Amino acid sequence: MSAPFPASDATLELDCRGLRCPVPIIRLGKRYTEVAVGELIAVVATDVAARVDIPAWCRMRGQEYVGEDVAADGVPVYRVRRLS
């Protein structure tokens, strides 16, 4: 993993620390339309399944999986760009 993403790069941050599968994906699915097309959503998740689930959700929903990095506290951050 590279250096942490800057906190300001995502329009919406979903803090899913401590939540187990499938809750991070459910939250993403319910809230991604809160941002405009082209904007980023950051999903901060401790659940190991999020590493596979979020890219799969993006493929199924026609959204862009931008990548993974880490938050300042070491928790994985998954970036999604809204395409539609």
N, C-alpha and C positions, 0 to 999 in steps of 0.2 A: 504494500500500500504506500501511496505517496503522502505528501504533506496534507494536513487537514484542509478541506474546502473552507473558504471564507464564509463566515456566518451569513453574510448579506447576499449570497448568490441565489438563494431560493426565495421565491415569493411566499411559499407556504412550507412550514416545517411540521411534520407529524412526529411527535415524541411517543414512540411505541416501546420505550425501554420497559423491560419486565413483562411485556405482553407476549403470549404464546400464539403460535399459528392456530387459526388463520386470522387473528385480530389485526395485525398490521396490514394485511391485504384488504380486509373489510374496510378499515379506516381509509386507506388509499382510494378504494373504489367509491366510497361515499363522498369523499371530499375533493377529488382531483378537479372537479368542475368549478371549484371556487377560484381557480387561477385562470388567467386568460391563455388562449392558445399561444404557444411559444415560450411560456414561462416555466420555471422549474419548481418542482416539489422535492423536498428532502424528507426521506423517511428514516428516522433514527430508530434502529431496532436491535435489541439484544438477541432475539430469537434466531437461531442458526438457519432455520428454514427460509427466512427472508432473503437470503443470498440467492436462492433458486426461485422462490415464489415471485419476487418483484420483477425480475426480467421476464418470467413466464407470463405474468399478468400483463406486462407491457406488450408482448407479442400478441396475446389474445385480444387486447383492447385497442390495438393500433396506436399505442403511445411509444415514445422513445425512451429506452433505458439508457441513461447517460453514463452511469458507472457507479462504482463504490469507492468510498474513502472512509476516513475516520473522523469522528467528532473530537473535540478537545479532551474529552474524558476517555477516549479510546474506543467508544462504541461505534460500530459500523453505521455509515450514512449511505443510503442508496438514493441516487438522483434520478428523477423522472421528468421528462419534458412533455408537456401536454401538446399533442398534435391535432386534436380534434375535440 
